[in-house]
Amino acid sequence: MFGADKHKKIEIGQFGGKTTIIAQDAELRGDLRFTGALQVDGRVIGNIEAEQGLVRISEHGYVEGVVRAPSVLVNGQVQGDVHAFEHLELDAKARIQGDLHYRFMEMVMGAQINGKLCYLDADRQPVDLPVPTGLEELEE
């Protein structure tokens, strides 16, 4: 309600003309840098980096490498760290083996993460969050 317009979800359709799609049967080996939107339905073996834009990894998508973008939507598999400088969304079939760096995150029940969650402040710097009282013994 209040402040809802501040953090509107970014959609792949906003990047008409600047959208790259890696088809379900395609495999890309190597690093990818772009501005706009990228939808991964196939496999990417390499790092993905966008200074501006969106990376969307669909249900059948697979990325082995580091993903860096302002907005990242995952419903497939990622083997590597994810850096979402603005918005990170994890859908029910998201499977991530790596650390997540984010400013705002949404996670649907069913998503799986094997890594650390690292909140980024406004300057994209990781913030060490304190462990809630009573959970310290669980870390040992």
N, C-alpha and C positions, 0 to 999 in steps of 0.2 A: 504494500500500500504506500507507505511513506518511503521515498527514495527508490521506488521500483524502477523508475526511468533511468537512474544512474547506471545500473548494471544490466542493460538490455542484452539478451543473448544475441550473439552474432550468428548469422546464417550463411551457408555457402552460397546462396542465391544473391547475396549482396555483392559478389565479386564477378558478376556477369562479364565475360570476355577475358577474365584473368583467373580462370579456374583450370587446374590441371587434374586429370583423373588417371590413376594407375589402375587399369582394368583388372578384374578378378584373376584372369589367367596370365597376367604380366608379372615379370620380375625385373626390378631395377637394382643394379649393383653400382654403388658409388654415392657420393654425397650430393644432396639436392638443396639449392638455395633459390628462393623465389620471393615475389611479392604478390599477394592475392590469396587464392585459396588452393588447397591441395586435398584431394580425396583419394585415400589409399584403399582400394578394394582388393589389390593383389599384394605383392611382397616388395619391400624395400630393404635391401641390405646396405646400410650406410646411414649417415646422419642427415637429418632434415632440419633446415633452418629458414625461418621467415622473419624479417625485421618487422614487417607489417602483414597482417593477414591471419589465416586460419588453417589449421591442419585437422583433417577429419579422417580417422581410421575406422572404417566400417567393420561390421561384424565379421567379414571374411578377410579383413586386412591384417597384415603382419609387418612389423617394423623391427629390424635388428639394428639398433643404433640410437643415438641421442636425438630427441625431438625438441626443437626450440622454436617457439612462436608466441605471439601475444595470446592467441586463443587456440586451445587444443580440445577436440572432442574425440573420445576413445570408446569404441564398442568392439574392438578386436584385440589383437595381441601386440604388446610392445616389450622387447627385450632390450632395455636401456633406460636411462634417465629421461624424464619429461620435464621441460621447463616451460611453463605457461605463464608468461609475464603479466597477463591480465586474468583470463578465465580458463578454468580446466573443468571439463565435464566428463564423468565416467558413467557410461551406461551399463546395463545389467550384464552384458557379455564381455566387459572389459577385463583383460588379464594383463597385469603389468608386473614385470620383473625389473625393478629399478626404483630409484628415488623420484619422488614427485616434488617439484618446486612450483608454487602457485601463489597467486594473490587471492583469487576467489575460486572456490571449488564446489562443485555439485557432484554427488555420488549416489547412484541408484542402488538399491538392494540387489546383491548378486555380483557386483563388481569385486574383483580380487586384486590386491596389491601385495607384493612381496618386496618391501623397501621402506624407506623413511618418507614421512610427509614433512616438507620444509616450507613454511609460510614465508613469502617474500614481502618486505615492506615496500613502500612507494618507490624507493630507489633501486628495486630489484635485488636487495641484499637479503640473504637468509636471516631469519630471526629465530633464535633459540627460544622455544616455548618451554616454560617450567612444567615439570611433571606434577600433576595434581596430587594433593596430599592423600596418603594412603596407598598410592600405587608404587612408591619407591621400591618396596620389596619385590615387586613383580619384575623389575628390571634385572635383578640379580640372578 
